[in-house]
Amino acid sequence: MKFTVNIQGERLVIPCGDGSETIGWLCEEAEKRRDALGDLPCGVAVYQARQVPGGGLLSFGDKICDVLSDGDNVLLVAKVDEHARDEPCTFPEAIEVDGNSLTPKQLLQLGYGKTKIVV
């Protein structure tokens, strides 16, 4: 299964295997891919997923295969934290890891090669 997901004006095609993942997973995957484009302002979070056309609200806990058909379009409605900056997020080139403080965002930055670990 694959879907076209629209998040903040970007249309991303996301493969979802057999659809056993959840709508929440689809949202997270779209956010990661959108963030990888590099121009997403800090503090953006998805708070609604809607089926297009029709606008039906999708629950984050539902399995993809239960609520969507292969090739469907999904609109992710995002909000920006009022304290977010207007410029894109910047990431440190290197982080020091102590074994207790690695955040999910830092892990993604490492996965995309935006940050390196200093030993």
Secondary structure, 3 states (H helix, E strand, C coil): CEEEEEECCEEEEEECCCCCCEHHHHHHHHHHHHHHCCCCECCEEEEEEEEECCCCEECCCCEHHHHCCCCCEEEEEEEECCCCCCCECCCCCEEECCCCCCCHHHHHHHHCCCCEEEC
